[in-house]
Amino acid sequence: MDSGPYKNSILILFFLGVSFFSSLSSAFDGPLQIENQFPLFLHIDAPRLEKASIEDSLSASFSYSSVYMVKDSPQWSMGLDMEIAKLDLRLRKTIKNFIELGIEVPFLSLDSGFMDDFLNAYHSAFGFPDYGRHNRPDNKFLYEVRRNGVPVIVGENGRPGIGDVKFTLKKPLLEGDPAISVRGDIEIPTGDAKTGIGSGGTDIGIAVLIDKNLGGKFRSYSNLGMVLPCDLEGRARIPLREFLFGGTSIEASLWKDISLLAQVFVQGSPFPKTGIGSVDRIAVLFSLGGRYNSGKNSLEFSLTEDPNTAGAADFTLNLSLKRRF
């Protein structure tokens, strides 16, 4: 979430990817399959950019994130120092090419991780600030949220679990160029909210999705939506508020079987005002990645950065596999 030092790394990896894949046009296949990995927002129907077209597919996405935020306000105390491993399984099925139904099942683990030595060396080598990481022991887990001294979330180091399961519905409204669809979802509380791997409530989301060709080799995907969450039912109940989200992804099909993607995603905070800017401000995620298509299969890799240092993981690495059928 507190970020900044990783922008140069993102650009370096992006251009290395361009060089590596330059010898390899692919079918456009939508935005990167990533979502906001910030622990406080992750289980509140975390939205994700999607294409407007419908499909039959099965995908698996593995994400790994680093998060550090230790801050207080008069009412709130928030300590987040962890690494997050998350596996999402997603099934999409069309019905008579009229509507798409889906289910998303997340498995995740919050733990102390192993990257602090690398991050310390990185910060030191380039003179970047470490946002207070040096004040805590390396690779030491912390996930505790309190309001007025009362515990709301107390995480458990290395305890894997299933998160909140999401059911989705997508209906095309306009085919062609542009393509426009409406998407709705409902997320049910299958995760443990007391340890921070669920919300404890049923959340609802809705969004408008627009795909637009930008010439023969480029395509854009734009989403605008809203999430209506229930209260957070952790060790104490926290009333949540609705929030808007949106973003745009550009896919460039420049080489055979290879696409490069860049996208920006923004969302508001579902929490009541906490007095902690890193939670209250708008979250912004900037992602760069690539996708390789082989017949009905695709493989994508991406790196996501937190340019607004608010409401997002410091960085997220993602690897996704998809099979269309």
N, C-alpha and C positions, 0 to 999 in steps of 0.2 A: 504494500500500500504506500508507505513512504518510499518514493522512488527517485528517479532522476539520473543515477549513475549508469543506467543500463541502456540509454538511448544509443550511444556509440556502438555498443555490442549488437543491438538490433540491426543497425545499418550495416555493420560488417557482415553479420550472418545473412542478411538479405542479399547483398551483392555477391557474397560467396555462392549463395544459392543460384543466383542468376548465371554466374560463370559455370557452375557445375552442370546446370540443366540446359545450357544454351545449344548443345548439340542435339538435343532431343526435340497441328493445332488441336486442342482437345475440346471435347464437348463441355460447355459451361455447366457447372455443377453446384453453384450456390456459394454462400459465404462460408468462412471457416467455422468449424463445429466447436466453438468455444463459448464459455460463459464466465461471468464474474466469479472469481474464486475467493473473494473477501469473505471470511468466515461468518461475519454478522449478517451478510446479505445472501449467502450461498443457498440457504434453505427457504428463502422467502420467494418462492416461484421465480428463481433466477432466470431472467429472459435471455434469449440468444437470437442473433440475427438468422433469418431463414429466407430461402427463396420462395417466390410465389407459386411456382409450379409444384404439382403433386407427384409422388413417386411411390413405388414399392421398394423398400430397402431395409437392410439390417446393418447397423453400424456399432462400432465400439470405439470410444474415445478415452484415452488416458491422459490426464493432466497432472502436472506437478508444479506446485507453487511455493514461494517463500513469502511469509507475512511477518512484519514487525510493526507493532504500534503499542506503546505503553504511555497512556495519557490519562489525565484526570480533569474533572470539572467539579463545581460545587456539588452536583448531584450524582455524577457518574465516575466510576473508576473502571478503566478498561485496560487489560493487559493481554496482548496477543503477541506471542513469539513462538512460531511454529512453522512446519512445512506440511503441506497438504498433498496427499496422493489420492486421486479420484478416478474411478472407472465408470463411465456411463455406457449403458447398453440401450440402444434405441431401435424400435421397430416401427416402420411406417407401412401402411397397407391402404391401397385405394379401393374404392367400391364403385365399379362400373365407370371409372374415369370421371366420377362426379364429385367425390369427396375423399379426403385422406384422414384416416384414423391412426393414432400413434400411442405408444407407451414408452416411457423413459424410466429406467431403473438405475439409480446411482449407488455405487459402493465406494466408501472412502475411509481414510485413516488420517487422523491428525496426530503428528508426533514431533519429537525434538529435531529430527532430521540430521543432516550431515554437512550442510553447505556453509556454515558460519566461518570456517577457516578460509574457504575460498573467497567469501564475501569480504572478510577482513583484509585479506591480501589485495583484493581488487580495489577496495576503497583506499588503502594505503598507497598502492602503486600509482594511482591516478589522482590522488588528493581529493577524492570525493568525500562528502560527509557520510557518516554511518547512521545518522538519525538516533543515536543513543544506544546502538547495539553493544558498544563497548562497556556499557554499564551493567550488562548481564553476562553470566557465564556462557561460553560457546555451547551451542547445541543443547540448550536447556529449555524444556517445554514450559510454556505458560499460556493458559487460556482461561481467564477469569474476568467476568463482567459483573459489576455490582451497581445497584441504584440505591442511593441513600443508605449505603452500607449493607443492603440486603443482596445476597447472591442471586444472580439471574441465570448465569451460565458458568459451570465449572467443568472444563474439559478434562478428558482422560488421555494421557500420553499413550499413543500407539494402539488404542483400542479401535479395531476396524468395525464397521457397521454399515447397514443399509441406510441411505438417506430417504428423503421424501419422494415417493413415486408420483410421476406426472402422466396424465392422460391428455392427449391433444386431438384437435379437430381442425382441419384446414379445408376451406371451400373456395375454389376459384370463382371470381366475379367477372374477370375479363381475361381472355386468352389472346396471345399474339404479342405485339410490341406497342405499348407496355403490357405486361401481364400483371394482373392485380388479384390478390386473394385476401380473405379475412381468416384469421387464426384465433382459436380460443383454446384455453387449457384449464385444467383443474389439478392442483397438487394436493395429495392427501398425506396426513402426518404419520408416515411409517418410520421415521427416524426418531432418535432419542433427543428431545429438545433440551433436557437438563445438562447433557454433556456436549451440546453444540453441534450435533449432526442431524438435526431436524428442527422444525419450527413449532410443532405441537398443535398446529391449526391447519385448516383447509384454505388454500389460497386460489384465487382465480385471476387469469390474465387474458387479455384480448389485444390483437394487433392487426394493423393493415400492412400487407407486404406488397412491394412493387418491384418488378424486374424490368430493366430497360436496356436495350442494346445501345452501345456507344460506338458504332462502327463494327466492322467485321471481326476484330480481335479483342474487343472490350465489351464488358457487360457490367451493369451496376445492379445492386440489390439494396433496397431501402426499406426500413421498417419503422413504424411508429406505433406505440402501444401504451397500455396501462396495466398495472397489477393492483388488485384489490385484496390485500392480505387480511387474515384474521389476526387476533392477538398472538404474540409470542408466548407460548406456554412452557417456559422453562421452570427453574426453581421458584421463580416469581413471574406473575403475569405482567407483560408489557404491551400496552396498546400500540399497535402499528398503524401507519397511515398509507393511503394509496400513493403510488408514485408513477411517474411517466418514464418511458425509456424510448430510445430510438438510435438509429445509426445507419451507416452506409458502408457497403463493401464494394470494391472494384476488383473484378477478375479479368486478368489479361492472359489470353490464350495465344502465346507468342511462339511456342515450339511444339513439335509433335508430341502429343500425350502429356504435355506439361502446362499448367497454369500457375501464374503468380498472383497473389492476392494481398491487398492492403485494405484495412477496414478500421473504422472508428465507431465506438459504441459509447453511449452516455446513458446514465440512469440517475434518478433522484434517490434520496435515502428513504427507506421505509420506517426508520426509527423516529420517535418524537425528538424534538430539539434536545441535544445532549450538552451543548456548550463545548463540544470537542469538534473542531473544524474538520478533522480527518474523517469524521463520521457524517457530519451535517452537510458538507459541500457536495456538489454534483460529482459523481464518479465518472471518469473518462478512461476508456481502454483503447489503446492503439496497438494493432496487431499486424504483423507481416508474416507471410507464409507461402508455401508452395503445395501443389497437388499433382500427383501422378495418376493418370487414368490408364487402365489396362482392361479393355473390354467392359464387363459389368462391374469391375472392381476399381476402387480408388484408394490412394494412400495420401494423407496430407500431414504436413508438419507446420507448426507455427510457434511464434514467440510473441507474448503479449506484455506490454509495458503500461505503467500507470503514470501518465504525464501530469495529472492534476494532484498527485499525492493525496488522494482521498478515496475512500470507499472501494478499494481494489487491492489485490495482492501486489507485492513489490514487482514480481514478474511471474509469468506462467509459461511453461513449456507444454505443448500439446501434440499428441500423435493420434491420428484417427484413421481407422479402416472402415470402408463401407462396401457392401455388396448389394447391387441392384438386382432385382429379380422380377 
